[in-house]
Amino acid sequence: MFNLEEFLLMREKRVEIQNEIITKYKLPILVLRANYPGEEKNTFVSKYILECIKNEVLDIFNSDIIFSKKLDSIEGRTYIYSIKSNGKSIKKIAMAIENNHQLGRCVDIDVFDFNGYPFSRKDFGGEKRQCLLCNEMSFICSRAKNHTQDDVISKIESKLEAFLKFQNSNKKLLEKFANLALKSVVLEVSASPSFGLVSPHSNGSHKDMDFFTFIQSSFSLTSYFNEVIKAGYSPLPIDLIFKKIRHMGKIAEKNMFLATHNVNTHKGLIFLMGITAAAAAKSKYENKSFENIPTILKNMCKDILKDFEHIHLKKQHTHGEKLYIKHGVVGVRGVAKNGLSMVFNGSIEIFENSLLNNEHINTSMIRTLIYLMSTLEDTTILHRHDIEILNFVKEMAKKLHIKFYNNSLDTNLLLEIENEFINKKISPGGAADLLAITMFLSFIKKYF
């Protein structure tokens, strides 16, 4: 039997716990609860919805969460997170989840700043939330008792049912995308001759890795491909999707290094495939065309060069940051910010035309790789060498691209060049990553 006094005591206790957490960590907190009517708050439906949204919160804020606490009581399950971030930014993200997620209307996400101030929608020019059943403001319907509890509960249950059906109906397509991402990564390392890259026939310019290192690394990324595609296939704003997949990418890097015994095989590709696969999934979710993917990529990565802001204040720099300082080259970030222009406006057509001409897929890959080498400011080459070697590679590739444009590849010549690259320890790793991206996009095009 419902005990109103116990309910009110638990509410007071929860508020007390919230204030204690704010005082202890001196950070904003996010409080997540199910928006579920009636006396029984701990139903399967309310808990399931809450867990779905909780997973979104964890994916978005991830390492910024300093402390978390779960409360189970007559008031219903509650999650409290102390987050190392700006309170206003947290509230904006909370509102985006509530407004856009299929189950967002079924939860309440409250945010308090480090002084305990409860942010409201009015603080951001927003209106109070609408009723689940009509267009009226929720608090008006609640006071006027315009709907029965059973009607509201039925609506919540129907939203959960629709959400589960939606997830299940698209499961096979998302799995297909993930499998094609893996296929593209494995095919890329199988290309030969490949100008100093690792292949089934050669370790190329590398002493610390071979073909099997790449195979182990590729399969360590299987769950990552699935996760970023699921993240992209979502109604959430693109900036939140990007925030989620960057965290997923950090986990994927750890899995890669575990699989390769700390050899960097796919760090650049993890980033590129993550944003590309997520953008493709987002375009599919919105029922837009394949040609819309570059626009989504540009929106996703519009602020990515901010990574270089205040770079001079850092004590340690990544390889990419060092190259930016020395040469002003923005590397993979710049390629992403431009919406993979050289892929959508060049390499996909080269790859597909070769296949249409009934050339072997290995030939198609080599043609595509040559084009990418002729165009890309490859930071892998720059890291190992200097701008002169990079320009040497680009000029060599341009000549090969022109020479073989309407002619068959000269395998003997390509082997000679590969040996030269190996002797000079040249490895066009950035172009290799974009070759994998090119194939992935080509493979998924037919599903749009």
C-alpha positions as CSV (number, residue, x, y, z in Angstrom):
1,M,0.0,0.0,0.0
2,F,1.3,3.5,-0.9
3,N,2.7,5.4,2.0
4,L,2.6,9.1,1.3
5,E,4.7,10.0,4.4
6,E,7.5,7.5,3.4
7,F,7.4,8.9,-0.2
8,L,7.9,12.5,1.0
9,L,10.6,11.5,3.4
10,M,12.5,9.7,0.6
11,R,12.2,12.8,-1.6
12,E,13.7,14.9,1.2
13,K,16.4,12.3,1.6
14,R,17.2,12.4,-2.1
15,V,17.5,16.2,-2.1
16,E,19.8,16.0,1.0
17,I,22.0,13.4,-0.8
18,Q,22.1,15.7,-3.9
19,N,23.3,18.6,-1.8
20,E,25.9,16.5,0.0
21,I,27.3,15.4,-3.4
22,I,27.5,19.0,-4.6
23,T,29.2,20.1,-1.4
24,K,31.7,17.3,-1.5
25,Y,32.8,17.6,-5.2
26,K,32.0,21.2,-5.8
27,L,30.7,20.3,-9.3
28,P,27.4,20.4,-11.1
29,I,25.2,17.3,-10.8
30,L,22.8,15.6,-13.1
31,V,19.8,13.8,-11.6
32,L,18.0,11.3,-13.7
33,R,14.6,9.8,-12.9
34,A,11.7,8.2,-14.8
35,N,8.7,10.4,-15.5
36,Y,6.2,7.8,-14.4
37,P,2.8,8.5,-12.9
38,G,1.0,6.7,-10.1
39,E,1.9,5.2,-6.8
40,E,4.1,2.4,-8.1
41,K,7.2,3.9,-9.5
42,N,9.4,0.8,-9.6
43,T,7.8,-1.0,-12.6
44,F,9.7,-2.9,-15.3
45,V,8.7,-0.3,-17.8
46,S,9.9,2.7,-15.7
47,K,13.2,0.9,-14.9
48,Y,13.8,-0.2,-18.5
49,I,13.3,3.3,-19.9
50,L,15.5,4.8,-17.2
51,E,18.4,2.3,-18.0
52,C,18.1,3.2,-21.7
53,I,18.6,6.9,-21.0
54,K,21.2,6.2,-18.3
55,N,23.3,4.5,-21.0
56,E,23.0,7.6,-23.2
57,V,24.1,9.8,-20.3
58,L,27.1,7.5,-19.6
59,D,28.1,7.5,-23.3
60,I,27.9,11.3,-23.6
61,F,29.6,12.3,-20.4
62,N,31.8,9.2,-19.9
63,S,35.1,10.3,-18.3
64,D,33.7,13.6,-17.1
65,I,31.6,11.7,-14.6
66,I,33.5,12.0,-11.3
67,F,31.0,10.3,-9.0
68,S,27.8,8.4,-9.5
69,K,25.1,7.1,-7.1
70,K,22.0,5.0,-7.6
71,L,19.1,5.3,-5.3
72,D,16.2,2.8,-5.1
73,S,13.2,3.8,-3.1
74,I,9.4,4.2,-3.1
75,E,10.1,7.4,-5.1
76,G,11.5,5.2,-7.9
77,R,15.0,4.6,-9.1
78,T,17.3,7.7,-9.3
79,Y,20.7,8.2,-10.7
80,I,22.9,11.1,-9.6
81,Y,26.1,12.1,-11.4
82,S,28.7,14.6,-10.4
83,I,30.1,15.9,-13.7
84,K,33.3,17.8,-14.4
85,S,31.8,20.2,-16.9
86,N,30.0,23.5,-17.1
87,G,26.5,23.3,-15.6
88,K,24.9,25.2,-18.5
89,S,26.5,22.8,-21.0
90,I,25.2,19.8,-19.0
91,K,21.7,21.2,-18.9
92,K,21.7,21.9,-22.7
93,I,22.7,18.3,-23.3
94,A,20.0,17.1,-20.9
95,M,17.4,19.1,-22.7
96,A,18.6,17.7,-26.1
97,I,18.1,14.2,-24.7
98,E,14.7,14.9,-23.4
99,N,13.6,16.7,-26.6
100,N,15.1,14.2,-29.2
101,H,15.5,10.7,-27.8
102,Q,12.5,8.4,-28.5
103,L,12.2,7.9,-24.7
104,G,13.3,11.4,-23.6
105,R,9.8,12.5,-22.8
106,C,9.5,9.6,-20.3
107,V,12.3,10.8,-18.0
108,D,13.2,13.9,-16.0
109,I,16.8,15.1,-16.2
110,D,17.5,17.8,-13.7
111,V,20.7,19.7,-13.5
112,F,22.1,21.7,-10.6
113,D,25.2,23.9,-10.7
114,F,28.0,23.7,-8.2
115,N,26.1,26.2,-6.0
116,G,23.0,24.0,-6.0
117,Y,21.1,26.3,-8.5
118,P,18.5,24.2,-10.4
119,F,18.6,25.1,-14.1
120,S,15.3,25.4,-15.8
121,R,14.3,25.4,-19.4
122,K,13.4,29.1,-19.1
123,D,17.1,29.8,-18.4
124,F,17.7,28.8,-22.1
125,G,14.7,30.5,-23.6
126,G,12.8,27.2,-23.7
127,E,9.2,26.4,-22.7
128,K,8.0,23.9,-20.2
129,R,7.5,20.4,-21.4
130,Q,4.4,19.3,-23.3
131,C,1.9,16.7,-22.1
132,L,2.5,13.2,-23.4
133,L,-1.0,12.9,-24.7
134,C,-1.8,16.4,-26.0
135,N,-0.2,19.7,-27.0
136,E,-1.0,21.4,-23.7
137,M,1.8,22.1,-21.2
138,S,2.3,19.1,-19.0
139,F,1.8,21.0,-15.7
140,I,-1.5,22.4,-16.9
141,C,-2.8,18.9,-17.8
142,S,-1.5,17.5,-14.5
143,R,-3.3,20.2,-12.4
144,A,-6.5,19.9,-14.3
145,K,-6.4,16.1,-14.4
146,N,-7.1,16.1,-18.1
147,H,-5.9,12.5,-18.5
148,T,-6.1,9.4,-16.3
149,Q,-3.0,7.8,-14.9
150,D,-3.9,4.7,-16.9
151,D,-3.9,6.8,-20.1
152,V,-0.5,8.2,-19.3
153,I,1.0,4.8,-18.4
154,S,-0.5,3.3,-21.6
155,K,1.2,6.1,-23.6
156,I,4.5,5.5,-21.9
157,E,4.3,1.8,-22.6
158,S,3.4,2.4,-26.3
159,K,6.5,4.6,-26.6
160,L,8.7,1.9,-25.2
161,E,7.1,-0.7,-27.5
162,A,7.7,1.6,-30.5
163,F,11.3,2.2,-29.4
164,L,12.0,-1.6,-29.1
165,K,10.3,-2.3,-32.5
166,F,12.4,0.5,-34.1
167,Q,15.6,-1.0,-32.7
168,N,14.8,-4.5,-33.8
169,S,13.6,-3.5,-37.3
170,N,16.9,-1.9,-38.1
171,K,19.2,-4.3,-36.4
172,K,20.1,-6.2,-39.5
173,L,20.9,-3.1,-41.5
174,L,23.2,-1.7,-38.8
175,E,24.9,-5.1,-38.5
176,K,25.5,-5.1,-42.2
177,F,27.1,-1.6,-42.0
178,A,29.4,-2.8,-39.2
179,N,30.3,-6.0,-41.2
180,L,31.2,-3.9,-44.2
181,A,33.4,-1.6,-42.1
182,L,35.3,-4.6,-40.9
183,K,35.5,-6.0,-44.5
184,S,36.9,-2.7,-45.7
185,V,39.6,-2.7,-43.1
186,V,40.7,-6.3,-43.8
187,L,40.7,-5.7,-47.6
188,E,42.9,-2.6,-47.2
189,V,45.7,-4.5,-45.6
190,S,45.3,-7.2,-48.2
191,A,46.2,-4.9,-51.1
192,S,49.6,-5.6,-52.8
193,P,52.0,-4.1,-53.9
194,S,51.2,-1.3,-51.5
195,F,54.2,1.1,-51.5
196,G,55.7,0.3,-48.1
197,L,52.5,-0.6,-46.4
198,V,52.0,-4.0,-44.7
199,S,50.5,-6.6,-47.0
200,P,50.1,-10.4,-47.0
201,H,53.4,-10.6,-49.0
202,S,55.5,-8.0,-47.1
203,N,55.9,-6.2,-43.8
204,G,56.6,-3.1,-46.0
205,S,58.5,-0.4,-44.2
206,H,57.6,-1.8,-40.8
207,K,59.6,-3.9,-38.4
208,D,57.1,-4.0,-35.5
209,M,54.1,-5.4,-37.4
210,D,53.0,-7.8,-40.1
211,F,49.9,-8.9,-41.9
212,F,48.7,-10.9,-38.9
213,T,49.2,-8.0,-36.6
214,F,46.7,-6.1,-38.7
215,I,44.2,-9.0,-38.8
216,Q,44.3,-9.2,-35.0
217,S,43.9,-5.4,-34.8
218,S,41.0,-5.4,-37.3
219,F,38.9,-7.9,-35.5
220,S,39.5,-6.1,-32.1
221,L,37.5,-3.2,-33.6
222,T,34.4,-5.3,-34.4
223,S,32.4,-4.1,-31.3
224,Y,33.5,-0.5,-32.0
225,F,32.1,-0.5,-35.5
226,N,28.8,-1.8,-34.2
227,E,28.7,0.8,-31.4
228,V,29.4,3.9,-33.5
229,I,26.9,2.9,-36.1
230,K,24.2,2.4,-33.4
231,A,25.2,5.8,-32.0
232,G,24.8,7.4,-35.4
233,Y,21.4,5.8,-36.1
234,S,19.8,8.1,-33.6
235,P,17.5,11.2,-33.3
236,L,20.1,12.9,-31.1
237,P,21.8,16.0,-32.4
238,I,25.0,15.4,-34.3
239,D,27.2,17.1,-31.7
240,L,26.1,14.7,-29.0
241,I,26.7,11.7,-31.4
242,F,30.2,13.0,-32.0
243,K,30.8,13.3,-28.3
244,K,29.7,9.7,-27.8
245,I,31.8,8.2,-30.6
246,R,35.0,10.1,-29.5
247,H,34.7,8.3,-26.2
248,M,34.0,5.0,-28.0
249,G,37.1,5.6,-30.0
250,K,39.3,5.9,-26.9
251,I,38.1,2.5,-25.8
252,A,38.7,1.1,-29.3
253,E,42.3,2.3,-29.2
254,K,42.9,0.5,-25.9
255,N,41.4,-2.7,-27.4
256,M,43.7,-2.2,-30.5
257,F,46.8,-1.9,-28.4
258,L,45.9,-4.9,-26.4
259,A,45.4,-7.0,-29.6
260,T,48.7,-5.8,-31.1
261,H,50.9,-5.7,-28.0
262,N,51.1,-1.9,-28.1
263,V,51.7,-1.5,-31.8
264,N,49.8,1.4,-33.5
265,T,48.1,-0.2,-36.5
266,H,44.7,1.6,-36.7
267,K,44.7,4.7,-34.5
268,G,43.9,7.1,-37.4
269,L,41.4,4.7,-38.9
270,I,39.6,4.4,-35.6
271,F,38.8,8.1,-35.8
272,L,38.0,8.2,-39.5
273,M,35.8,5.0,-39.6
274,G,34.1,6.1,-36.4
275,I,32.9,9.5,-37.8
276,T,32.2,8.1,-41.3
277,A,30.1,5.1,-40.1
278,A,28.2,7.3,-37.6
279,A,27.5,10.0,-40.3
280,A,26.3,7.3,-42.7
281,A,24.0,5.8,-40.1
282,K,22.7,9.3,-39.2
283,S,21.9,10.0,-42.9
284,K,20.1,6.7,-43.1
285,Y,18.2,7.4,-39.9
286,E,17.0,10.7,-41.3
287,N,16.0,9.0,-44.6
288,K,18.4,11.2,-46.5
289,S,20.6,10.3,-49.4
290,F,24.1,8.9,-49.6
291,E,25.2,12.3,-51.0
292,N,24.1,13.9,-47.7
293,I,26.9,12.1,-45.7
294,P,29.5,14.8,-46.3
295,T,27.2,17.5,-45.0
296,I,26.7,15.5,-41.8
297,L,30.4,15.0,-41.5
298,K,31.1,18.7,-41.9
299,N,28.5,19.5,-39.2
300,M,29.9,16.8,-36.9
301,C,33.5,18.0,-37.2
302,K,32.9,21.8,-37.6
303,D,34.8,22.6,-34.4
304,I,37.4,19.8,-34.6
305,L,40.3,22.2,-35.3
306,K,39.7,23.7,-31.9
307,D,41.8,20.7,-30.7
308,F,44.8,22.8,-31.8
309,E,43.8,25.9,-29.7
310,H,46.2,26.7,-26.9
311,I,48.4,23.9,-28.2
312,H,51.6,25.8,-27.1
313,L,50.5,25.5,-23.5
314,K,50.6,21.7,-23.5
315,K,53.6,19.9,-22.1
316,Q,53.2,16.8,-24.3
317,H,52.0,16.7,-27.8
318,T,50.6,13.9,-30.0
319,H,52.3,13.2,-33.4
320,G,49.5,15.1,-35.1
321,E,50.0,18.2,-32.8
322,K,53.8,18.1,-33.4
323,L,53.2,18.2,-37.2
324,Y,50.7,21.0,-36.9
325,I,53.3,23.0,-34.9
326,K,56.1,22.3,-37.4
327,H,54.3,22.3,-40.7
328,G,50.8,23.7,-40.1
329,V,49.3,20.4,-41.4
330,V,45.9,19.6,-39.8
331,G,46.1,16.0,-40.9
332,V,43.1,13.7,-40.4
333,R,41.2,16.5,-38.6
334,G,41.3,18.6,-41.7
335,V,40.2,15.8,-43.9
336,A,37.2,15.2,-41.6
337,K,36.3,18.9,-41.3
338,N,36.1,19.0,-45.1
339,G,33.7,16.2,-45.2
340,L,36.1,13.7,-46.8
341,S,36.0,15.7,-50.0
342,M,38.9,13.8,-51.6
343,V,36.9,10.6,-51.0
344,F,33.5,11.7,-52.1
345,N,34.8,13.7,-55.1
346,G,37.6,11.4,-56.2
347,S,38.5,8.0,-54.7
348,I,35.0,6.4,-54.6
349,E,34.6,7.0,-58.4
350,I,38.1,5.6,-59.1
351,F,37.4,2.5,-57.0
352,E,34.0,1.9,-58.5
353,N,35.0,2.6,-62.2
354,S,37.8,0.0,-61.8
355,L,35.3,-2.6,-60.6
356,L,32.9,-1.7,-63.4
357,N,35.7,-2.3,-65.8
358,N,35.9,-5.9,-64.4
359,E,39.3,-5.3,-62.9
360,H,40.3,-7.4,-59.9
361,I,39.5,-5.8,-56.6
362,N,43.2,-5.7,-55.8
363,T,43.8,-3.6,-58.9
364,S,40.9,-1.4,-57.9
365,M,42.5,-0.9,-54.5
366,I,45.9,-0.1,-55.9
367,R,44.4,2.5,-58.3
368,T,42.6,4.1,-55.5
369,L,45.6,4.1,-53.2
370,I,47.7,5.8,-55.8
371,Y,45.1,8.6,-56.2
372,L,44.9,9.1,-52.5
373,M,48.7,9.2,-52.2
374,S,48.8,11.9,-54.9
375,T,46.3,14.1,-53.0
376,L,46.7,13.6,-49.2
377,E,49.0,15.6,-46.9
378,D,49.9,12.2,-45.3
379,T,50.9,12.8,-41.7
380,T,52.2,9.2,-41.4
381,I,54.8,10.1,-43.9
382,L,55.5,13.4,-42.4
383,H,56.0,11.9,-38.9
384,R,58.6,9.4,-40.2
385,H,60.3,11.8,-42.6
386,D,59.9,15.4,-43.7
387,I,58.0,17.6,-46.2
388,E,60.4,16.8,-49.0
389,I,59.7,13.1,-48.8
390,L,56.0,13.8,-48.6
391,N,56.2,15.9,-51.8
392,F,58.3,13.2,-53.4
393,V,55.6,10.6,-52.7
394,K,52.8,12.9,-54.0
395,E,54.6,13.7,-57.2
396,M,55.4,10.0,-57.8
397,A,51.8,9.1,-57.2
398,K,50.5,11.8,-59.5
399,K,52.7,10.5,-62.3
400,L,51.5,6.9,-61.7
401,H,47.9,8.1,-61.6
402,I,48.3,9.8,-65.0
403,K,50.3,6.9,-66.5
404,F,47.7,4.2,-65.6
405,Y,44.6,6.3,-66.0
406,N,43.4,4.5,-69.1
407,N,45.9,1.7,-69.1
408,S,46.6,-1.5,-67.2
409,L,48.8,-1.4,-64.1
410,D,52.4,-2.3,-64.7
411,T,53.0,-4.7,-61.8
412,N,56.8,-4.8,-62.3
413,L,57.0,-1.0,-62.1
414,L,54.9,-0.9,-59.0
415,L,57.1,-3.5,-57.3
416,E,60.2,-1.5,-58.1
417,I,58.6,1.6,-56.6
418,E,57.5,-0.4,-53.5
419,N,61.0,-1.6,-53.0
420,E,62.2,1.9,-53.3
421,F,59.7,3.0,-50.6
422,I,60.7,0.2,-48.3
423,N,64.4,1.1,-48.7
424,K,63.5,4.7,-47.8
425,K,61.2,3.5,-45.0
426,I,58.2,5.3,-46.5
427,S,54.7,4.1,-45.5
428,P,51.6,6.0,-46.7
429,G,49.5,5.1,-43.7
430,G,47.1,8.0,-44.0
431,A,46.2,7.1,-47.6
432,A,45.7,3.5,-46.5
433,D,43.1,4.6,-43.9
434,L,41.3,6.6,-46.6
435,L,41.3,3.6,-48.9
436,A,39.4,1.6,-46.3
437,I,37.0,4.5,-45.9
438,T,36.5,4.7,-49.6
439,M,35.6,1.0,-49.8
440,F,33.3,1.2,-46.9
441,L,31.3,4.1,-48.4
442,S,31.2,2.3,-51.8
443,F,29.9,-0.9,-50.2
444,I,27.1,0.8,-48.3
445,K,25.9,3.1,-51.1
446,K,23.4,0.6,-52.4
447,Y,21.5,0.7,-49.1
448,F,20.5,4.3,-49.6
